[in-house]
Amino acid sequence: MYAVIVSGGKQYRVAAEQTIQVEKLSVEPGSTININQVLMYANGDDVRIGAPYLSEVKVNATVVGHGRGKKVIIIKMRRRKHHRKQMGHRQHYTELKITDIQA
């Protein structure tokens, strides 16, 4: 059994007892959240696709914690001009543990 959810403008394929990293959410670690934006639900031959969301399917998750991802290096360089600019970026994320999928 799995579902496709939307969080932070991105789509994630989740199953029960799976841990995922999504865009940072403003919730406390240890709290439980319900994700209502479910695009697709599949359980064997029972496949449901929303238009755009499924109202009868909900995904429950527990917030494990918050963190920052790996550093991404951005380098801008103009050839023959002695111009070079280097920057870094670390994206904030929230780690969720999917507890169950209610259909």
QUIDA-V436058 format. One record per residue. N is the residue number from 0. RES is the residue in one letter. OMEGA is omega in whole degrees, -180 to 180 (NA if undefined). Layout:
n & res & omega
N & RES & OMEGA
N & RES & OMEGA
This chain:
n & res & omega
0 & M & 177
1 & Y & 179
2 & A & 175
3 & V & -177
4 & I & 177
5 & V & 175
6 & S & 179
7 & G & 179
8 & G & 180
9 & K & -179
10 & Q & -178
11 & Y & 174
12 & R & -174
13 & V & 174
14 & A & -180
15 & A & 180
16 & E & 179
17 & Q & 177
18 & T & -179
19 & I & 175
20 & Q & -180
21 & V & 175
22 & E & -173
23 & K & 176
24 & L & -178
25 & S & 177
26 & V & -179
27 & E & 175
28 & P & -179
29 & G & -180
30 & S & -179
31 & T & 177
32 & I & 176
33 & N & 179
34 & I & -177
35 & N & -178
36 & Q & -179
37 & V & -179
38 & L & -175
39 & M & 178
40 & Y & 179
41 & A & 175
42 & N & -176
43 & G & 179
44 & D & 179
45 & D & -180
46 & V & 179
47 & R & 179
48 & I & -178
49 & G & 177
50 & A & -3
51 & P & -177
52 & Y & 174
53 & L & -177
54 & S & -176
55 & E & -178
56 & V & 178
57 & K & 178
58 & V & 178
59 & N & -178
60 & A & 176
61 & T & -179
62 & V & 179
63 & V & 180
64 & G & 179
65 & H & 179
66 & G & 178
67 & R & -177
68 & G & 178
69 & K & -180
70 & K & 175
71 & V & -178
72 & I & 177
73 & I & 180
74 & I & 174
75 & K & -177
76 & M & 175
77 & R & -175
78 & R & 176
79 & R & -178
80 & K & -176
81 & H & 179
82 & H & 179
83 & R & -180
84 & K & -179
85 & Q & 179
86 & M & 176
87 & G & -180
88 & H & 174
89 & R & -177
90 & Q & 176
91 & H & 178
92 & Y & 173
93 & T & -179
94 & E & -178
95 & L & 172
96 & K & -179
97 & I & -179
98 & T & 178
99 & D & 178
100 & I & -179
101 & Q & 180
102 & A & NA
